[in-house]
Structures are given as C-alpha cells and as structure tokens.
Amino acid sequence: MHEGRLRFGWKVTTSNGRSAIQCADRGEVYYRRGKKTIPRSNCGPLTVFRSRKAAKSFKNKMSRTFKINRCVYFVSKEKKVWVEQYIKTSLMSLYTMNKDCIPDPKSVALADWVMLIPKE
C-alpha cells in the first residue's frame, strides 16, 4: 500500500458511530456517514480494517453489538498510534500488549482521516 493514497476499508463502530477499537482510536472518536472523521491532536492516526473478513472477525470477538461500515480513508504516513498522552506505539506492540484490542496488526491500516460511505 502506498502512503498518501485513498483506499477503501472497513470500520467497526457502535450503533451511535463510536469506534470499536478504543485502545487505538483515542479521543472518543465518532464516525458519521458521508463526513470525514479526523483525529484530535495527539490522538491519531485512526485505525481501519483492510478487509471485511478482518472486521467481521474482530466484531465477532466482542461482547457488544457493533456495526461493520464500508469506508474510504487516507493512508497515514505515521507508523504508530497514540495510546496515552505523550505515548505512541506500533500496532504490533499494541497487539502484543493486548490481543483483544486489535486482530493481526497486518489487517489494520492507519489513516489520517476516515469517511464512512453512505448506504444507498
């Protein structure tokens, strides 16, 4: 995947649009269909599943009800996510610390912004 490019992916959210991957999407991130979601300062980049299969696998592990949303995202040049104020870590480190947080790190992309695609 090339940096600085638009890609299609999958975002898992609650029914009100909150990100399901709370350990990586810091800052109470909410997503709306047809609107760009940009992380707050010191709270990015955002996480996106590269495939529907990976999103579904993650969703099925969770005890709450989540929705799988098709999205478009702008690939981030960043290689780490903020996990606490002033602390960034790689997806692999996040996975090693908490396997319930994200699935295989290779199935997750980092994004500067995400937009849920409106349903037709």
N, C-alpha and C positions, 0 to 999 in steps of 0.2 A: 504494500500500500504506500502510495506517495504522500509525503507531507504536504499540507496546504491544499488539499483537494476535498471536493464534496463527495460524500459516499452515502449509500443507503445502509441502514442498520435497523436495530430493534431496541426499544426502550421498555423496561418493565416498570410500571408505576402502580400506585394505589388508585382507587376509583376517583379520588379527587386530584390526581395528577402528580402526587409526590413521588420522588424517585424511590425505588425499592432498594437500591444499593446505597444505604445510608452511610456505610463505613467509608465509602469513597466519594460520594457526592455530598460534600459538606455544605452547610449553609441553608438547610431546609429548602432544597431545590424543588420547584413545582413546574410542571410542563403543561403547556396548553397547545391544542391542535392549531396548526397554521401560524404559530408565533414562535420566533426564535427565543430560546432559553439560553441565557449567558450566565456563567457562574459569577458569584460575588467576588470581590477582591480577596485573595488568599483562600479561595475555595474551589479551585479548578485544577485541571480541566475536568469536564464531565465524562461519565462513562457510558458506553453504548455497546450492546452486543452486536457482534459481526454477523451472526446468523440467527434465524428464528429458532432453530434447534437448540442453540445455547441459551437463548432467552427462555424457552419453554422448560429446559432442564433446570434452570435457576428458579423459575416460578414454581415448579413442582416441588422443590425442596422447602419452600416457605410455608409457614403455617397460616398466614393471612391470605386473603383474596387479592390477587394482583391482575393487572391487565398487561397484555403484550401489545405494544404500539409500533407500527412501522414508522420510521423517521428518516430524515436526511440530516447529516451532520458534517461539520467542517473539521477535518483531521487536524489534531493539535500537533505542534512541534514538541510540546512538553512530553517528557517520558515518565514523570512522576505525578502523583496526586497529593493534595493536601489532606492529611488525616487528623491533624490537630494544629492549633495556631502555631505557626513558625516551623512545622514539621511536615516534610514531604517524603513520600516513599514510592517505590516502584510497585507495579501491580503484582509482581512475583513476591515481593516482600509482604505485601498485604495478604496475598493468598497463603503464604507460609504462616503468618500470624493468626489468620482466621479463615479457614477453608469454607465457612458458611457465608462469608462476606461476598466473595465472587467465585465463579467457577474457574476453570482453567484460564489463567491470565491471557493466553493466546486468543481466547474467544471474545475478549473485551478490547474495544478501541477507546482511545482518549480523544475528546472533542473540545474545540474552543466554543462551539455553540451547537445546539440540537433543536430541531423543529419536528414535532410530531406531525405526520402527514394527515390532513383531514380525511375522514371517511367519505366515500362517495355516496 
